[in-house]
Amino acid sequence: MLVLEGDGPAQGALGAFSRTAALEQGQLSWSQLGLPEDRAEAPGANDWPRLWALLEQEASISWQNGAARVERLLPLPPDRFRWAIGSFGSLETLWAEPMPAQEPAPGEVLIAVAATGLNFRDVLNALGLLRTYSRQLGLDEEARVPFGGECVGQVVACGEAVPPGLIGQTVVAALAVGSLASHVCCRAELVVPLPAAMDPEVGASVTTAFLTAQYGLVELAGLQPGETVLIHAAAGGVGQAALQVARQCGARILATASAPKQEQLLAQGVEAVFDSRSLAFAEQVLEHTAGRGVDVVLNSLKGDGVEAGFRALATGGASSSSARSRSGAAIRRLNSAPMPAICPSICWRWRRRRLGWSVSSWCG
């Protein structure tokens, strides 16, 4: 049990550590108790027996105004809403903001959201790390990028040029920007019926990962049967999708992952798994392939990890990346030609040639 007095930066950091440890080491029964900084407001002798009993049932308790408070999920608002943030960097300021009724534009559908995916982009957004990206898109730095980008829900209205027969269907929607809401409008061509055997929660979590994997491996890198691919962070969402895409392409699969996840990947048919926390994977890949290297790298690393991935490429191989913006510096060092600004969710392809490197395509 972790006992925290007050509400300063150190307490916040320790509390975050405790919550993370509880997720990763659940068998240890982590719990935390928050106490006021003023000892005069602390629990009395008669309060502690009840607190100890509560701590056997609750992961987190806060003592406020002479009473123990526990965490509970609140019901969603009955009216239309979207999740917004009051202050970037403070997740506690996330709130359900009332949203006016929407009408789908031509070519769009309006979806009543049943389940929505939460992606790393949303975390970056809440922390205020997408404001530079907003400037690159020509938006005001204080513009609020909507939360959410994929969902499952029921079509409740259709815009012009959209078949009205879609109304009432439960669909999976890709690139549904702003889907962390009760309703969202998205392009009709990006919705498909939810398979009968798929739960809405699963359907809401697959489109971003699989589209990233499909675009990176097939559209950009042109992965072919018999080629060898190195998939970084293969135990993550995009990594797991990439395993399936690569397998469908008929490719040999190598991967990186942290040590506790490597056995799972080997059980999934991955030929060899290397440590994602070490740059030694480049030399290990070359050794495993008898010095040839791999035909394709699906990269999610940055900085020196990008360069290590290039070393693992065979001549004529391609590196497809969805890494964060800081990787751009490593990319530019390998080519004197100017590169466009690299931003979150960008994908590009580098193909290794006998006498150097050239960028062949990118997308924002």
Wavefront OBJ file of the C-alpha trace (Angstrom):
o trace
v 0.000 0.000 0.000
v 1.179 3.496 -0.867
v 0.162 6.361 1.467
v 0.414 9.863 -0.015
v 0.113 13.070 1.985
v -0.860 16.195 0.071
v -1.251 16.771 -3.663
v 2.084 17.954 -5.087
v 4.157 16.813 -8.114
v 5.961 14.126 -6.123
v 2.688 12.678 -4.881
v 1.301 12.732 -8.422
v 4.335 10.890 -9.778
v 4.208 8.260 -7.029
v 0.475 7.829 -7.523
v 0.984 7.289 -11.271
v 3.695 4.738 -10.495
v 1.328 2.880 -8.160
v -1.493 2.771 -10.731
v 0.884 1.562 -13.435
v 2.313 -1.105 -11.146
v -1.222 -2.258 -10.304
v -1.898 -2.778 -14.023
v 1.366 -4.568 -14.772
v 1.690 -6.546 -11.520
v -1.909 -7.140 -10.535
v -1.077 -10.193 -8.462
v 0.648 -7.930 -5.902
v -2.617 -6.152 -4.960
v -1.350 -2.581 -5.175
v -3.442 0.077 -3.427
v -3.029 3.709 -2.452
v -4.440 5.998 0.223
v -4.471 9.759 -0.220
v -4.372 11.852 2.958
v -4.615 15.633 3.391
v -1.386 17.548 3.914
v -2.778 19.098 7.111
v -2.369 16.416 9.789
v -5.269 17.994 11.703
v -7.610 16.799 8.919
v -6.185 13.270 8.871
v -8.301 10.240 9.897
v -8.798 9.752 13.626
v -8.172 6.611 15.634
v -11.769 5.486 15.134
v -11.549 5.934 11.341
v -8.622 3.626 10.665
v -10.410 0.262 11.144
v -12.922 1.264 8.440
v -10.139 2.506 6.152
v -8.194 -0.757 6.491
v -11.338 -2.714 5.642
v -11.979 -0.529 2.582
v -8.402 -0.926 1.365
v -8.961 -4.672 1.122
v -11.697 -3.949 -1.446
v -10.639 -0.720 -3.183
v -7.528 0.091 -5.216
v -7.602 3.793 -4.396
v -9.062 5.763 -1.476
v -8.878 9.476 -0.766
v -9.628 10.951 2.649
v -11.398 14.287 2.186
v -13.363 16.407 4.650
v -13.534 13.662 7.234
v -14.793 10.956 4.854
v -13.317 8.222 2.682
v -13.918 8.648 -1.050
v -13.523 5.822 -3.578
v -13.382 5.799 -7.362
v -16.564 5.002 -9.276
v -17.608 5.239 -12.919
v -20.189 7.941 -13.545
v -23.093 7.472 -15.982
v -22.765 9.274 -19.302
v -24.879 12.379 -19.900
v -28.288 11.640 -21.449
v -27.905 14.399 -24.063
v -25.412 14.706 -26.895
v -21.845 15.271 -25.748
v -18.203 14.972 -26.739
v -15.152 14.573 -24.545
v -13.062 17.726 -24.220
v -10.233 18.883 -21.991
v -10.171 22.027 -19.902
v -6.384 22.281 -19.582
v -3.798 20.464 -21.706
v -1.629 18.201 -19.591
v -4.217 17.721 -16.837
v -6.181 14.550 -17.517
v -8.369 15.359 -14.515
v -9.904 18.188 -16.559
v -11.386 15.860 -19.185
v -15.150 16.378 -19.223
v -18.271 15.589 -21.254
v -18.956 18.814 -23.143
v -22.524 19.357 -24.445
v -22.632 19.064 -28.227
v -25.236 20.582 -30.559
v -27.157 18.355 -32.941
v -25.255 17.558 -36.136
v -26.354 16.991 -39.693
v -24.178 14.848 -41.959
v -22.655 16.626 -44.953
v -22.953 15.169 -48.465
v -21.235 11.782 -48.554
v -21.332 11.426 -44.757
v -23.308 9.441 -42.206
v -24.164 10.372 -38.631
v -23.421 7.596 -36.131
v -24.747 7.156 -32.595
v -21.556 5.834 -30.980
v -21.773 2.580 -29.018
v -18.024 1.982 -28.554
v -14.966 3.996 -29.509
v -11.250 3.279 -29.703
v -8.738 5.129 -27.526
v -5.381 5.539 -29.268
v -1.974 6.965 -28.434
v -2.829 10.030 -30.492
v -5.575 10.827 -27.977
v -3.068 10.653 -25.114
v -0.710 13.001 -26.985
v -3.661 15.275 -27.659
v -4.695 15.423 -24.000
v -1.121 16.181 -22.951
v -0.983 19.092 -25.395
v 1.660 17.483 -27.591
v -0.353 17.866 -30.814
v -0.348 21.666 -30.768
v 2.767 21.763 -32.941
v 1.030 19.351 -35.310
v -1.937 21.750 -35.403
v 0.358 24.581 -36.450
v 1.795 22.429 -39.223
v -1.748 21.873 -40.483
v -2.362 25.633 -40.468
v -4.608 25.529 -37.392
v -4.431 27.865 -34.437
v -2.176 26.496 -31.698
v -5.068 26.599 -29.243
v -7.417 24.767 -31.605
v -8.833 21.658 -29.972
v -8.099 18.546 -32.029
v -11.110 16.252 -31.427
v -10.628 13.107 -29.365
v -11.254 9.729 -30.960
v -10.743 8.389 -34.464
v -12.600 5.066 -34.809
v -15.849 3.642 -33.480
v -18.761 1.266 -33.733
v -22.309 2.558 -33.673
v -25.673 2.804 -35.373
v -26.234 4.990 -38.416
v -29.001 7.467 -37.538
v -28.843 9.852 -40.500
v -27.405 9.988 -44.013
v -26.144 12.945 -45.970
v -26.836 13.664 -49.614
v -25.718 10.944 -52.067
v -25.611 8.281 -49.323
v -28.031 5.314 -49.594
v -30.705 5.786 -46.907
v -30.730 2.023 -46.386
v -27.720 2.475 -44.121
v -29.935 4.015 -41.439
v -30.351 1.590 -38.563
v -27.292 -0.498 -39.450
v -24.582 -1.114 -36.860
v -21.297 -0.263 -38.507
v -17.547 -0.062 -37.917
v -16.267 3.420 -38.815
v -12.643 4.183 -39.686
v -11.094 7.662 -39.489
v -14.129 8.876 -37.552
v -12.412 11.956 -36.119
v -14.167 13.079 -32.950
v -15.618 9.661 -32.126
v -15.029 10.044 -28.378
v -18.558 11.421 -28.231
v -22.186 10.388 -28.251
v -22.447 11.070 -32.013
v -19.969 11.575 -34.837
v -20.124 12.300 -38.555
v -17.803 10.411 -40.890
v -17.441 9.544 -44.547
v -19.885 6.872 -45.662
v -17.213 5.124 -47.744
v -15.260 4.432 -44.537
v -17.999 2.468 -42.756
v -18.691 -1.255 -43.043
v -21.248 -3.452 -41.260
v -20.094 -4.829 -37.922
v -19.647 -8.631 -38.323
v -22.239 -10.551 -36.328
v -19.574 -12.476 -34.402
v -17.635 -9.340 -33.389
v -18.285 -7.411 -30.179
v -18.632 -3.630 -30.584
v -15.649 -3.063 -28.278
v -13.444 -5.193 -30.541
v -14.758 -3.567 -33.709
v -13.981 -0.126 -32.311
v -10.340 -1.033 -31.735
v -9.217 -2.592 -35.026
v -9.440 -0.030 -37.834
v -6.581 2.309 -36.912
v -4.189 -0.551 -36.153
v -5.027 -2.597 -39.248
v -5.118 0.342 -41.649
v -1.707 1.451 -40.366
v -0.313 -2.062 -40.826
v -1.920 -2.555 -44.248
v -0.778 0.835 -45.523
v 2.736 0.508 -44.155
v 3.425 -3.076 -45.253
v 1.405 -3.419 -48.437
v 0.795 0.019 -49.924
v 4.142 1.607 -49.021
v 6.628 -1.239 -48.647
v 5.019 -3.596 -51.169
v 5.665 -6.702 -49.050
v 5.763 -9.814 -51.258
v 5.437 -13.568 -50.600
v 8.705 -15.052 -49.397
v 10.189 -11.731 -48.295
v 11.365 -11.178 -44.725
v 9.861 -8.436 -42.571
v 10.989 -7.035 -39.222
v 8.052 -5.753 -37.153
v 8.954 -3.524 -34.221
v 6.807 -3.583 -31.052
v 5.034 -6.647 -32.413
v 3.100 -7.255 -29.191
v 1.318 -3.883 -29.449
v -1.858 -3.027 -31.337
v -0.294 -2.126 -34.691
v 2.271 -4.881 -34.234
v -0.376 -7.556 -33.757
v -2.251 -6.295 -36.805
v 1.003 -6.282 -38.789
v 1.632 -9.926 -37.895
v -1.669 -10.866 -39.501
v -1.103 -8.691 -42.565
v 2.423 -10.058 -43.047
v 1.203 -13.621 -42.627
v -1.493 -12.999 -45.233
v 1.226 -11.691 -47.574
v 3.154 -14.942 -47.138
v 6.202 -13.256 -45.597
v 8.775 -14.546 -43.112
v 8.322 -12.599 -39.870
v 10.950 -11.347 -37.436
v 9.975 -9.080 -34.559
v 11.089 -7.044 -31.576
v 9.365 -6.919 -28.200
v 10.198 -6.635 -24.513
v 11.381 -9.833 -22.858
v 8.092 -10.808 -21.106
v 6.214 -10.708 -24.439
v 8.638 -12.637 -26.613
v 7.345 -16.108 -25.786
v 3.821 -15.085 -26.824
v 5.095 -13.908 -30.222
v 7.025 -17.115 -30.821
v 3.830 -19.035 -30.063
v 2.116 -16.935 -32.752
v 4.537 -18.230 -35.359
v 7.132 -15.444 -35.411
v 10.439 -16.889 -36.621
v 12.661 -14.950 -34.191
v 12.098 -12.211 -31.608
v 14.702 -9.664 -30.472
v 14.805 -7.244 -27.558
v 13.009 -3.979 -28.400
v 14.836 -2.190 -25.566
v 18.266 -2.678 -27.172
v 19.782 -1.442 -30.432
v 21.584 -4.775 -30.732
v 18.613 -6.055 -32.730
v 20.211 -4.724 -35.947
v 23.267 -6.955 -35.683
v 21.139 -9.856 -34.419
v 18.864 -9.574 -37.465
v 21.883 -9.566 -39.783
v 23.261 -12.626 -38.009
v 19.904 -14.411 -38.221
v 19.667 -13.698 -41.968
v 23.287 -14.690 -42.667
v 24.259 -11.058 -43.266
v 21.568 -10.342 -45.854
v 19.128 -8.302 -43.746
v 15.366 -8.028 -44.095
v 13.326 -6.829 -47.062
v 10.975 -4.643 -45.010
v 11.107 -2.938 -41.614
v 7.854 -1.731 -40.066
v 9.224 0.866 -37.691
v 7.747 2.505 -34.622
v 11.050 3.547 -33.044
v 12.732 6.934 -33.062
v 16.231 8.401 -32.983
v 18.989 5.784 -32.954
v 16.381 3.028 -33.274
v 15.532 4.263 -36.771
v 19.164 4.121 -37.869
v 19.527 0.633 -36.368
v 16.515 -0.444 -38.419
v 18.210 0.868 -41.571
v 21.282 -1.235 -40.782
v 19.075 -4.328 -40.641
v 17.732 -3.731 -44.173
v 18.849 -5.728 -47.160
v 19.888 -3.932 -50.340
v 16.662 -2.905 -52.053
v 14.729 -3.224 -48.794
v 12.136 -0.707 -47.618
v 11.521 0.913 -44.228
v 7.963 2.029 -43.515
v 7.559 4.151 -40.409
v 4.804 5.549 -38.234
v 7.244 6.845 -35.617
v 6.879 10.156 -33.801
v 8.162 13.491 -35.032
v 11.610 13.293 -33.433
v 12.564 10.533 -35.848
v 12.675 13.086 -38.633
v 16.169 14.215 -37.613
v 17.575 10.711 -38.011
v 15.883 10.380 -41.412
v 17.240 13.656 -42.714
v 20.827 12.770 -41.792
v 20.722 9.977 -44.352
v 19.749 12.165 -47.266
v 20.765 15.697 -48.180
v 17.429 16.458 -49.836
v 14.982 18.414 -47.646
v 12.228 16.408 -45.993
v 8.719 17.652 -45.171
v 7.926 18.159 -41.501
v 7.327 14.801 -39.846
v 4.273 14.738 -37.590
v 2.411 12.120 -35.534
v 0.711 9.418 -37.615
v 2.761 10.221 -40.706
v 3.963 7.282 -42.771
v 6.802 7.282 -45.228
v 8.936 4.776 -47.049
v 12.673 4.676 -47.491
v 14.175 2.205 -49.895
v 17.788 1.157 -49.563
v 19.741 1.191 -52.794
v 23.242 -0.020 -53.525
v 24.700 3.484 -53.496
v 22.544 5.240 -50.895
v 19.018 6.048 -49.827
v 16.056 7.750 -51.429
v 12.641 8.661 -50.160
v 9.946 7.261 -52.402
v 6.643 8.260 -50.834
v 5.020 9.724 -47.774
v 1.602 10.705 -46.623
v 0.171 12.881 -43.857
l 1 2 3 4 5 6 7 8 9 10 11 12 13 14 15 16 17 18 19 20 21 22 23 24 25 26 27 28 29 30 31 32 33 34 35 36 37 38 39 40 41 42 43 44 45 46 47 48 49 50 51 52 53 54 55 56 57 58 59 60 61 62 63 64 65 66 67 68 69 70 71 72 73 74 75 76 77 78 79 80 81 82 83 84 85 86 87 88 89 90 91 92 93 94 95 96 97 98 99 100 101 102 103 104 105 106 107 108 109 110 111 112 113 114 115 116 117 118 119 120 121 122 123 124 125 126 127 128 129 130 131 132 133 134 135 136 137 138 139 140 141 142 143 144 145 146 147 148 149 150 151 152 153 154 155 156 157 158 159 160 161 162 163 164 165 166 167 168 169 170 171 172 173 174 175 176 177 178 179 180 181 182 183 184 185 186 187 188 189 190 191 192 193 194 195 196 197 198 199 200 201 202 203 204 205 206 207 208 209 210 211 212 213 214 215 216 217 218 219 220 221 222 223 224 225 226 227 228 229 230 231 232 233 234 235 236 237 238 239 240 241 242 243 244 245 246 247 248 249 250 251 252 253 254 255 256 257 258 259 260 261 262 263 264 265 266 267 268 269 270 271 272 273 274 275 276 277 278 279 280 281 282 283 284 285 286 287 288 289 290 291 292 293 294 295 296 297 298 299 300 301 302 303 304 305 306 307 308 309 310 311 312 313 314 315 316 317 318 319 320 321 322 323 324 325 326 327 328 329 330 331 332 333 334 335 336 337 338 339 340 341 342 343 344 345 346 347 348 349 350 351 352 353 354 355 356 357 358 359 360 361 362 363 364
